[in-house]
C-alpha cells in the first residue's frame, strides 16, 4: 500500500473515508486510536494508505476535499 495522506483531524478522516468508500477505493488507517489518545501533530498523525493502482484517484479525492495535495 502507498501512503495517501497524514491527518490529525478525525472529522477530515471521516470525510475522506466516506469519499473513498463512495468511489470504491479500499484504504487503511494507521494511528487513529493513538491520535485520539494523544493528538500530537506530526507525532501521532493518522496515516491513510491506498493500493498503488488507486493512488492517483485517491489523491484527486484529497484535493477535491481541500485536504492538501494528496501527497504523504
N, C-alpha and C positions, 0 to 999 in steps of 0.2 A: 504494500500500500504506500501511497505517496502522501506527504503532508500537504493539506489544503490550506489551513489557516490555524493560527493560535488566537484564542479568545479568552477574555477574563470577565465576561458578562453572560450570565445564564439566560437572559432574555434574547440576546443576539444568538446564542447557541440554539435556543428553541426555534427562533425564526429560520435560521439556517437549516436545522434538521427538518423542519416542516417543508421548506422549499426543496431540499434534496429528495425527501420522500415523495413529494408531488411529481418529481421528474424520474423517479425510479432509480436514483443513484444511491447505491449502498455506501455507508460510511461507518467509521468507528470513531469514538471519542475517548481520549485518554485524559486522565486527571480531573474529570468532572467532580468526583467526590472530594478529592483533595482541595480543589478550588473552592468548594462550598465551605469546607472547614477552615481553610487558610487562604483567603482571597488576596494573595500577594502577586501583584502584576509582574510579569516576566519570570517569576519563580514558579508559581503554581498555575500558569495558564492552562486552559483546556486546549488540547490539540485535536484537530479534526483531520482524519485521514480518509482518502478515497482510493479506489483502484486506479492504476495508471491510465487505463483506457477511458475513464470518466473525468480525468483531471481538468481538461480544457473546459468541458461543460460546467463542472462544479466551480471552477474559477469564475466563469461568467455569472453564475448564480451569486457568488460572493460579491462581485462588482455590482450586480443589479440591486442587491440588498444594501449597498453602501457600506459594506464591512471592511473594505480595503481592496487591495489589488488582486487578492486571491493567491498571493504567494505566501510561503511559510514564514 
